[in-house]
């Protein structure tokens, strides 16, 4: 039986049978993969503690004909604040659901793995809504699906001052090109600078989250609308935030 080891962040878990889970891992070595964790819902299981969403773990798996199996797992970092605080749980789930929905199995991405790993301490201690938006925007940037925030999608020139933005055409539009691009809406300079600050955010825990509330809300609205248009449906975590947090 072939076995292999991974360093991973637990993206998602689903129960099956009386005591088992299907666990979605984002690994440093292979990207996203699913594996069965048999018996892990039993209190005496040696891997039960590790098989929780948001854990940073090391694990040994065995190859299966269709699905791999988790044999051993150790917790490298555990963030109990993400499971004990409803707001943190909701926004961390939003970020992780975006990554899960937008990645393919076994598509290796060191950038995505390290982004998930670096974001967890910030999600557990700082403003989770802001941290989740930053993480999601940075992930979309590395995935190649991001809007262009700083250059005109029509002529390619760098944007200065107030401009327009088109979700249909993929990003910012300079004022000289606004009549030639469909779906344009206002894109003030302050909103552009907010997106640029989000994309350049440094995940060290001491880095300040200096964002104006109005600009942040505008950025979130545009980003989530664009994301929904790509995915073709609303995220489950967005429904949870609306129903249980009233936002």
HELIX and SHEET records of a PDB file:
HELIX    1   1 UNK A   81  UNK A   84  1                                   4    
HELIX    2   2 UNK A   86  UNK A  102  1                                  17    
HELIX    3   3 UNK A  110  UNK A  125  1                                  16    
HELIX    4   4 UNK A  128  UNK A  143  1                                  16    
HELIX    5   5 UNK A  178  UNK A  180  5                                   3    
HELIX    6   6 UNK A  189  UNK A  199  1                                  11    
HELIX    7   7 UNK A  213  UNK A  231  1                                  19    
HELIX    8   8 UNK A  236  UNK A  245  1                                  10    
SHEET    1   A 6 UNK A   3  UNK A  16  0                                        
SHEET    2   A 6 UNK A  20  UNK A  27 -1                                        
SHEET    3   A 6 UNK A  31  UNK A  37 -1                                        
SHEET    4   A 6 UNK A  68  UNK A  77  1                                        
SHEET    5   A 6 UNK A  56  UNK A  62 -1                                        
SHEET    6   A 6 UNK A   3  UNK A  16 -1                                        
SHEET    1   B 3 UNK A 171  UNK A 173  0                                        
SHEET    2   B 3 UNK A 163  UNK A 166 -1                                        
SHEET    3   B 3 UNK A 184  UNK A 187 -1                                        
END                                                                             
